[in-house]
Amino acid sequence: MIIGLAGVILPILPGIPLIFAAAFLYGIVTGFEKITLHLILIFAGLTVFGLIVDYIANYFSVRKMGGGRAGAIGAVIGLFIGIFFVGLIGIILLPFVFAVVFELIAGKREGKALKAGIGVFFGLLFGWVLRFTIGCVMIGIFIWRVLFW
């Protein structure tokens, strides 16, 4: 679960699915005594909800701010480079920079390209907050059930 929480913060790891997998594995190993099948289904729902809303929010934040396909592709490339080569600052800045650059290459004016980059930034920020919140809720419920139930 700690690795999953790290994945919530660093997008290289599938954070919420790892937290779910850890809870599910614990349930299997312990015969679903404290972590019941009902709770596993709730965690599965939270996992699916978190993933879907995260992707939709990122897509719509870019689109709402006037970004196009080029900006979305640039953001993904920037995120990939940031994750593997630059570190935390790169994860934050490079999707923005690459979205702006790709929008400029696609022929958008500076103001529109900048708005698309801002959309990428807010989409990533919203997704991070959402993943972190869901991850903390799942871990909190898990700990409560295991230690105090």
Buried (B, 14 or more C-beta within 10 A) or exposed (E): BEEBBBBBBBBBBBBBBBBBBBBBEBBEEEEBEBBEEEBBEBBBEBBEEBBEBBEEBBBEBBBEBBBBEBBBBBBBBBBBBBBEEBEEEBBBBBBBBBBBBBBBEBEBEEEBBBBBBBBBBBBBEBBBEBBBEBBEBBBEBBEEBBEEE
